[in-house]
Amino acid sequence: MTDVPPSEAQSFAWPDGERAALSLTFDDARQSQLDRGLPILDAHGVRATFYVTPENMRPRLDDWRAAVTRGHEIGNHTLTHPCSGNFPWSRHKALEECTLEQMEEELLGANRVIEELLGVTPTTFAYPCGETFVGRGEGVKSYVPLVARSFLVGRGVYDTRHNDPAFCDLAQVTCCTADGATFEELKELIDSSAEQGGWLILCSHEVGDEGRQTTRADTLEALCRYARDAASGIWVDTVATVGSYIQQRREGSTEGT
């Protein structure tokens, strides 16, 4: 089977002649993101997106407020992080037992709390566990339309490919995990995206030296260094900034037809 033919993404014009876009994202407002991740990002001038849940964020509000002042984006990751009840820890908040009305409160309620605590209103969202449904069987419903109505971008997770900016659905963009990956593995994803003019989004949870759901600090360091090298041709910015650019380009293209 041959590879997918070149797409319209190759002709998509990124700012300043860059070849592709990259967004680094971090889920759950974990403390290692503040202690290990932010110093690396700030040292390289990389602005990232942090998808927070209010409960995890509350113990270190001053640090999260400082991250906002340094240009990092705060995104919505729901109030309580509901996922499938197949995860035992999510059984009491299982998506299978959730309604669209309850999910809408998860989204809008989190926005209200984040605005109250940090003074910013999230414009992008990350699906907890990458799952986009509520209900069971014939009653299953997608909550992607709720995200589309309330946010500029809805980010998935655990995908294998970058986004085609000329085609992707901004309400459910793809995202690859950086956890446990080597720099060489991430570089392959970036280079593949650059060859096709795509938008690669990476997701991390913990930042440290080892462990489950952990992006190694030295890998993040190498990733930032490579992405910020002018020779790489990569535009690195937040999900909101890149998403806004794509939306504006599409609207401009539509107006010109």
C-alpha positions in Angstrom: 0.0 0.0 0.0 1.4 3.4 -1.0 1.6 6.3 1.3 -1.1 9.0 1.4 -0.6 11.4 -1.5 0.5 15.0 -0.7 -2.4 17.1 0.7 -3.4 20.7 0.6 -1.4 21.2 3.8 1.8 21.5 1.7 0.5 24.7 0.2 -0.8 26.0 3.5 1.1 29.2 4.3 2.5 29.3 7.8 3.8 32.6 9.3 7.2 33.9 8.2 7.6 31.0 5.7 7.8 28.3 8.4 7.3 24.8 7.2 5.0 23.5 10.0 3.5 24.3 13.4 4.1 22.6 16.7 2.2 22.9 20.0 3.4 21.5 23.2 0.5 20.6 25.7 0.4 19.4 29.2 -2.6 17.8 30.9 -4.0 17.8 34.4 -2.1 20.7 36.1 0.5 18.3 37.6 3.1 19.8 39.9 6.0 18.5 37.9 4.9 20.7 35.0 5.5 23.7 37.2 8.7 22.4 38.8 10.4 20.7 35.9 8.6 21.6 32.7 8.1 25.4 32.9 11.7 26.3 33.6 12.7 24.4 30.4 10.0 26.0 28.3 10.8 29.5 29.6 14.5 29.1 29.1 13.9 28.4 25.4 11.1 30.9 25.0 8.5 28.3 24.2 4.9 29.1 25.0 2.9 25.9 25.8 -0.7 25.1 26.5 -1.7 23.6 29.9 -5.0 21.8 30.1 -6.0 22.1 33.8 -8.6 20.7 36.1 -9.5 23.2 38.9 -8.9 20.7 41.7 -5.3 20.1 40.7 -4.6 23.7 40.0 -5.8 25.2 43.3 -2.8 24.2 45.5 -0.4 26.4 43.5 -2.5 29.2 42.1 0.3 31.7 42.3 2.5 29.6 40.1 -0.2 29.1 37.5 -0.9 32.8 37.5 2.8 33.4 36.9 2.7 31.0 34.0 -0.1 33.0 32.4 1.8 36.3 32.7 4.7 34.6 30.9 2.5 33.9 27.9 1.5 30.3 28.4 -2.1 29.2 27.6 -4.5 27.8 30.1 -7.0 25.4 28.5 -10.1 23.6 29.8 -9.9 19.9 30.8 -13.3 19.7 32.5 -14.2 20.1 36.2 -13.7 16.4 37.2 -11.9 14.7 34.3 -14.7 12.2 33.5 -13.6 9.1 31.4 -15.0 5.7 30.6 -16.0 3.6 33.6 -13.6 1.0 32.2 -11.0 2.9 34.1 -11.8 1.9 37.8 -10.8 5.4 39.0 -13.5 6.9 36.8 -16.3 4.6 37.6 -18.0 7.2 39.8 -17.9 9.7 37.0 -18.2 7.4 34.0 -19.0 8.8 30.6 -21.3 5.8 30.1 -23.6 7.3 32.8 -23.2 10.9 31.8 -25.6 13.1 29.8 -24.9 15.9 27.3 -26.4 18.3 29.9 -23.9 17.1 32.5 -21.0 17.3 30.1 -21.9 20.8 29.2 -21.7 21.8 32.9 -18.3 20.1 33.0 -17.1 22.3 30.2 -18.7 25.6 31.1 -18.3 25.1 34.9 -14.6 24.6 34.4 -14.4 27.8 32.4 -16.1 29.7 35.1 -13.8 28.5 37.8 -10.6 29.0 35.8 -11.7 32.6 35.0 -12.4 33.2 38.7 -9.1 31.8 39.8 -6.7 32.9 37.0 -8.5 35.7 35.3 -8.5 34.1 31.9 -11.2 32.2 30.0 -10.0 29.1 28.1 -10.7 29.1 24.4 -9.4 25.5 23.8 -10.3 22.2 25.3 -8.6 18.8 25.8 -10.9 15.7 25.9 -10.1 13.7 29.1 -8.6 10.3 28.0 -9.2 11.4 24.4 -12.8 10.2 24.7 -15.6 12.2 23.0 -18.8 10.3 23.9 -21.5 10.1 26.6 -24.0 7.2 27.1 -24.2 3.6 26.1 -25.2 1.5 23.1 -27.9 3.0 21.0 -28.0 6.0 23.3 -24.3 7.0 22.8 -23.9 10.6 21.8 -20.9 12.6 20.8 -20.1 15.7 22.8 -17.9 17.1 20.1 -20.7 19.5 19.1 -20.7 21.0 22.6 -17.0 21.6 22.3 -17.4 23.1 18.9 -19.9 25.6 20.2 -17.8 26.7 23.2 -14.2 26.4 22.1 -12.0 27.3 19.2 -10.1 24.0 19.4 -10.9 20.6 20.9 -7.7 18.4 21.3 -7.7 14.6 21.3 -4.8 12.4 22.5 -3.0 9.2 21.8 -3.1 9.7 18.0 -0.3 8.8 15.5 -0.3 11.7 13.1 -0.2 15.5 12.8 -3.1 17.6 11.6 -3.6 18.9 8.0 -4.4 22.6 8.6 -6.3 22.9 5.4 -8.7 20.0 6.3 -8.7 19.1 10.1 -11.8 19.6 12.2 -10.7 22.1 14.9 -13.2 20.6 17.3 -11.3 17.3 17.4 -7.7 17.8 16.3 -5.2 15.0 16.7 -2.5 14.9 19.3 0.5 12.5 19.8 1.9 11.6 23.2 5.4 12.7 24.3 5.3 10.6 27.4 7.9 7.9 27.4 9.2 9.0 23.9 12.8 9.6 23.1 13.8 12.8 21.4 14.6 10.8 18.2 11.1 9.5 18.2 9.6 12.9 18.6 11.9 14.4 16.0 10.6 11.8 13.5 7.0 13.1 14.1 8.1 16.7 13.8 10.1 16.1 10.6 7.2 14.2 9.1 4.9 17.0 9.9 7.3 19.5 8.4 7.5 17.5 5.2 3.8 17.8 4.7 3.2 21.3 6.2 1.2 20.0 9.1 0.4 21.0 12.7 1.8 18.5 15.2 0.4 18.7 18.8 2.2 16.8 21.6 0.8 15.9 25.0 2.7 15.4 28.2 1.6 14.7 31.8 4.5 14.5 34.3 7.9 16.0 33.5 10.8 14.2 35.1 13.5 11.7 34.9 11.4 8.5 34.6 8.1 7.0 35.4 4.6 6.3 34.1 3.0 9.1 32.0 6.3 11.0 32.1 8.0 13.1 29.5 11.7 13.0 30.3 13.1 16.5 31.2 16.1 16.0 28.9 13.8 15.0 26.0 11.8 18.1 26.6 15.0 20.2 26.6 16.2 18.7 23.3 12.7 19.1 21.8 12.6 22.8 22.7 16.1 23.3 21.4 15.4 21.6 18.1 12.0 23.3 17.5 13.4 26.8 18.3 16.4 26.3 15.9 15.6 28.6 12.9 16.9 25.9 10.6 14.1 23.5 11.6 11.5 25.7 10.0 9.0 25.0 12.9 6.6 27.6 14.3 6.2 26.7 18.0 3.2 28.3 19.8 0.1 27.5 21.9 -2.9 25.6 20.6 -5.0 28.8 20.8 -2.6 30.8 18.7 -2.1 28.2 16.0 -5.8 27.4 16.0 -6.7 31.1 15.6 -4.2 31.4 12.7 -5.7 28.4 10.9 -9.3 29.7 11.4 -8.3 33.1 10.1 -6.6 31.7 7.0 -9.7 29.6 6.3 -12.1 32.5 6.7 -9.9 34.6 4.4 -9.8 31.9 1.8 -13.6 31.6 2.0 -14.1 35.3 1.6 -11.9 35.3 -1.5 -14.1 32.8 -3.3 
